[in-house]
Amino acid sequence: MVAAPAIKVRDLSLWFGSRQALNKVSFTVPRNEIFAIIGPAQSGKTSLLRLFNRTVDFTPGVRWEGSVTVLGQPLRDVRNVYELRRTVGMVAPLPVGLPLTVFDNVAFAPRMAGQADGTELAGLVEQCLRQAALWDEVKDRLNELGTRLSGGQQQRLAIARALSHSPEVLCLDEFSIAIDSVTTMRIEDVLTELRSRMTIVMATNLTQQAQRIAANTMFLLNGDLVEVGPTAKIFSPQPERRETFDYVRGAFG
């Protein structure tokens, strides 16, 4: 029996006031894979990720039409958005560390959910930092401010913080935009490891990143879905659309 998809989108259109960000977009994200969303700036990538955990609701004038189902639940039927945001983790484009220690950055969400201090919480913090490939670098600095870490370390700390919710879907929005190539590759290894435990959706301007680690890739352009399918096909010499061929080879964007 084929498992239900992690995310199913049908005829999604989204507006911010009078500006349309997405136009009749339809696609499916299978469970336990890395799914990449590529496209130039203002293509709707971030808006789409923010819809998945309903943080787009914070933007005045937002409205959307169509059907979006996340982990079997239609988004319009969600009554507890806080639970949804624990299930669908989000990592922002730039590392935004809380003004707390490294330990407390990761422990913040579990504490807010009622998990008390102690051995169990310390174990969870270590587990998340290990999953983010950061533990060995910070295990002796847990009481230092997270904002004192390097850019790449802060990005991995943001991933560890997102993992502390035990999400089933992890969304990453241009997560490697401000870090060096070596650290980017290390984080890509982390994501490849994590996909066995969760579904990962990443928006990226780095097309080669999608080619390296995504099973399927979607190309958005000015809010329109140009093409979606196996990554190998998207990056082949013969994708379905000429715009796809031109974009992934750097002709525009």
N, C-alpha and C positions, 0 to 999 in steps of 0.2 A: 504494500500500500504506500503510495507516494505521500510524503508529509506535506501538510498545508504550507504555503509560502510564509515567510516572515512578514513580508509587506506586499500588498496588492493594491495597485492604483489604477483607477479607471476614469477616463475623461475628466481629469483634474484641471481646473482653471482657478487661478488665484489672483486677487487684486489687492493693492494697497491704495485705497482711495480710488482714483480714476486710473491709476497706472496698473496695467496687467503684467504680472510677473511670470505666470505660467499659463499655457494655452492648450487645453485638451490633451493632457499628458496621460499616457497609459503604459504601465510596465509592471513586472513582478520581480520580487527579490526572493530567491530560494533561501531556505534556512542554512545556517552554518557555511556561508561563503563570504568572500569579500566582493562587494559590488561597488564599482567605481562610477562616479558621475563626473564627466569632463565637460568643458566648454569655457569660453572666455568670460570675463567679468560681465555681470548683469544678465546672465543667462538663466537665472532662477535656481542655481544650485543650493545656495544657502537657504533661500525661502523654502525649498522642498525639505531640507533636513529639519528646519525649525518647525515645519508642520507635523513631522512624525512624532514629536513629543509635545506638541501644542505650545511651545514657547513663542510661536508666531502670534499667539493670542495677545501678547504684550504690545503689539504694534497697533496704534490707533488706525481705524479705517480698514482693517484687513477683513476680507471675506473670501470664501472659496466655494466652488461647486464641484460636484463629482463624488466619487466614492474612494475612500482611503481606508484600508483595513490593515491594522498592525497586530501581529500575533493573534489573528483570528477575531479581533475586536474592531468593529467600525469606529473610526475616530469620532464620529458624530454622537455615538452612544456613550462615550467616555464620561463618567460622572466624577471620578477622582483623578484629576490631572496630575496630582502629586505622585500617585502610584504609577501612572503612566511614565512620568519623568524619571522614576527609579528604574523602570523596566527598559526605557530607551535612553541610554546615556549619551551625553554630548560633550565633545571636546572642541573648543573654540579655535579660530585661526591662530591667534597668538596666545602663548601661555599666560594665563591669568591666575597666578597663585593667590590664595587667600593670605591676608597679613597674619599668618599663624606659623607655627613650627611645621617642619616637614611631617612629623607625626600627626599633628592636629589637622593638617590639610586633608589627609586621607581619612582620619577618624571623624571628621566633622559630620558627614552625612549619616554614618551609622549611629552616632550619638543623637542626632536630631530624630532618628527613627526609634530611639529608646534603648539602644544598646549601651549598657553601662561600661565604665572603665574597667580594666582588669586584663587578665590573661587572654581571654577570648578576643577582646578588641585589639590587643597588641599582636595577636596572631593574625588577625584579619589585615592589619596594617602591613605587616611583613609580607603576607601573601600577595597583596595588591602591588606592593613595591617590587616584589620578585617578578610578578607577571608583567610589569612594565619595564623590566630589565634595569631597575634602578637601585635595588636593595644593596648590592655590594658597594655602590658609590656613596650611599647615604646612611648606612647602618650605624655609623659612629657620629652622625650629624642630625639625628632625629629631633633634637631639641633646638636646632638652628632655624631661623626663619626660612621658609621655602623660597621667598623672594631673593635670597642670597645665592641660590643655585644658578648654574649657567643656564643659558637659554634652552639648550637641548635637554638638560636635566629638568627644567621647569615644565617642558612639554611632556616629558615622561611622567612627571608628578601629576600633571593634569589628567593623563590617562589613568594613573593609579587611583586618583580621586574618583574618576568616572567608574572605575571597576569596583569601588567600594560599595556601590549600589547593587552589585551582582546583576548587571543588566543582561537582558537577552538580546538586545540590539544595541550596538555601539556606533554612533554617528561621529564622523571626524570631518571637520570643515577646514580644509587647507591646513592640516596640522603641521606640515613640514615647511611652511612658507618662510619661516624666520630662523631655520636651523641649518647647520652645515650638512653636506652630503653624507659624511660618515655616520652622523647621528641619525639622519633620515633613513639610511639603510638599516641601522640597528633597530629603529622603531618598526620598519617594515617587517623585520624578522619577528618582532613581538606580535604584530598583527597576524602574521601567518600562523603563529602558534595559537593565538587566541581564537581563531576562526573555528576550531574544533568545539569550542564551548559557547559561541555566540555568533550572531550574524553581524557583519561589519559593513557599513555603508560609508564610503568616503567620497567627499567632493574634493577634486584636485585640479589645479591648473597645470600640474606636471604630468603630461600625458605618458611619459615613460614610466612614471610610478604606477599608473593604472596598468600598463602593459606588463610590468614586472609581477604584480601580486593579485590582480583582480581576476576572478573567473568570468564575470560578465561586466560589460561597460555600457553606459548610456551617454550619448552625446546630446547636450542641450545647446540651443543657439537662440538667443533673444526670446526665451520662454517657450520655444517649440522643441519637441522631441524630434531630432533629426534621425537618429538611429539607435537601436539598443540590441545587444546580442552578445554572443561569446567574444571575449576580448581578442582572441586570436583572429576572429573575423573582422572586428572593428579596425585592427591594425594591419590587416592584410593588404596586399596591393589591390584587392578588389572588394572593398566594402560595398554596402548597398547604395550609398549616396556619395556623390562627388564631394559634397561639403565635408563629409567625414574624412575622406582621403586628404583633402587640402588641410584640414585643421590638425590632424595628428602628425602631419609632416611640416607643420609650422608655417604654412602659407598665410595664415591670418590668426588673430587672437591676441 
